[in-house]
Amino acid sequence: MKINFIDLQAQYLEYQSEIDSEVLEVFSSAQFIGGEKLNTLERDLATYTGAEHAIGCSSGTDALLLALMALDIGQGDEVITTPFTFIATAEVIAFLGAKPVFVDIDEESYNIDPTKIENVITDKTKAIMPVSLYGQCADMDAINEIAKKHDIPVIEDACQSFGATYKGKKSCNLSTIGCTSFFPSKPLGAYGDGGAIFTNDDELATKMRMLLNHGQNERYKHKYIGINGRLDAVQAAVLNVKLKHFDKEVKARDDIGSRYSDLLEDANVITPSIAQDCTSVYAQYSVRAKDREELVAKLSALEIPTAVHYPVPLHLQEAFIYLGYKEGDFPISEVVSTQIMSLPMSPYLTEAQQDFIVKSIKGE
Ligand SMILES: *Cc1c(COP(=O)(O)O)cnc(C)c1O
């Protein structure tokens, strides 16, 4: 049985005629940057999330970078985040000369533990950047409350959680700024790099729009030092098609994720714990196994692909040695990183494939 980790090919075949015609329209219009496809996408992303402003940009990483730039974060500033995430989250903080300040995760959700945030707030803290990992939102109410008390903004790294809900509200519209990624394998994926920034703050929206276009307020008039962080029209065209079908895919992801958890209830792995008032888009369906390397090898022998998100927490990465953290500083992130593994997940995973994966895990 052939199983893909994420089945992007099946998805393309499903929407092929729509995607081809949208993309060909871009080719024949020769409007490759900006234009109608991008305007449509931004309007529909705003409607989807409920955010006042949705701004397409070049990647999830650039979305996070632009959010920090818009908040004037740089040298000497501190930004609180989680060490259990993809490097981009902390990379952009460090890239701007600010200091990533890590806080350990909650063992159930794998997201930043809000009860540990206040301990590390200083007068240099300029933002809190929680990550909504694997497709489930961080505990944004608790985080926003702390942020409000200390008058600091919150940037949601929603690169894995576009489409997820938190207490009835959509991810990306839960804090000062929300950032997502349209990397092909994300829940809403383009056919190349892409991302988006969300906010309800008019001034921040205007500033981020300028920053992603070299800080221009009008052509060749540069108000800020910016970047080339635009989303191109071909990616917008692909995303316009996929966004139309997205609710159906989110439902399928939820069904498949729940089915995994039901079937794996009596297996020797810890399944994801989704909070009562949240839904996950299962960017990854990740389980914890005490004997991970053994299980990965067993599944690999049966040609079942798996992946580890993430094997080394950021405070132990070579690039962040200069921060001075050491092993033992974030024990939950450290133990989870030795046990976590992601199983094949996409809206196109069939029940037969899923049954085979589950049986293989259980050794049946
Ligand atoms: C994918 C991802 C990013 C970066 O997004 P890109 O579009 O690849 O730049 C940032 N943070 C998290 C948590 C991610 O999963």
The ligand as an ORCA input file, in Angstrom:
! r2SCAN-3c Opt
* xyz 0 1
  C       6.207     26.694      8.499
  C       6.396     27.481      9.731
  C       6.976     28.760      9.709
  C       7.588     29.369      8.495
  O       6.786     29.430      7.365
  P       7.455     29.484      5.925
  O       6.309     29.814      5.020
  O       8.061     28.170      5.644
  O       8.465     30.579      5.952
  C       7.047     29.464     10.895
  N       6.582     28.949     12.058
  C       6.031     27.722     12.113
  C       5.514     27.221     13.414
  C       5.943     26.945     10.963
  O       5.416     25.714     11.032
*
